[in-house]
Amino acid sequence: MHETSVKPEPLWEDLLSRQPETIKAAFASLDPSDQKAVLAHLQRMVGGSGWQIEQRLSARAALDVLLSQAE
């Protein structure tokens, strides 16, 4: 991601929190190119290997919130 004032660990904690408002706020704090990178990473987490089931579930929850917001 680009240099921002947002620290990566708290950002990802918020994105993977399974709390819709927290997810939306974290995502909204990013610039458009970082938002695109986050969506791509979440999709890799959901469909890729090497992630624990809880991580996959959290990534799926974040995607569901973010993609439904875009509609």
N, C-alpha and C positions, 0 to 999 in steps of 0.2 A: 504494500500500500504506500501511498505517497506520505510525505512528512505532514503530519497534522498535529494538533494539540491533543488528540485522542490517544490514550495509551492502549496498546493492543490487548493486554490481558483483560482489563475491565470491559473493553468493548466486546470481546468475545464472550465474556461471562454474561453480559446483557443480551447479546444476540442469541445465545443458547439457553436463556433463562426459562423458556416456555411461558413467559408472561407477555402477552401481546403488546401492551402499552410500552413495556420496557424494550421489547424488540423494535418496535416502531421508532422510539426515541433514539435508540442507538444507531439505527440505520439512517435516520434523518440527519444525524450529526456528521455524516460522511458526504464528501463531494461525489458527483455522479460517477466518476471513474472508479472510485473506491467502492461505491455501491455495486457497480457491475462486477468488480473483483470478489466482493463478499458473496453475491448471489452465485457466482461460478464456484466458489469454494464450498458453499453450503451444498450445492448440487453434487460436487465430488464427494463430500462427506456422506451424503445419503446413498449414493450409488457405488462408491469405491470400497476397496478392501482396506483393512488396517484400522478401521474405526470401531470402537466398542458400540454395542447396541444402544446404550444410553446416549452416546454422542450422536448416533444416527437419528434417534428419536427427537433429540433436541434440534438437530439441523432440519429435520422434516417439519417440526413445529414452526421454526423460524421461516422456512420457505412458505409454508401455508399462510402465515400471517402476512408476509411481505408480498406474495403474489396475489393474495386476495385484496390487498390494499391497492394494487396497481390496476385492478379491474374497474 
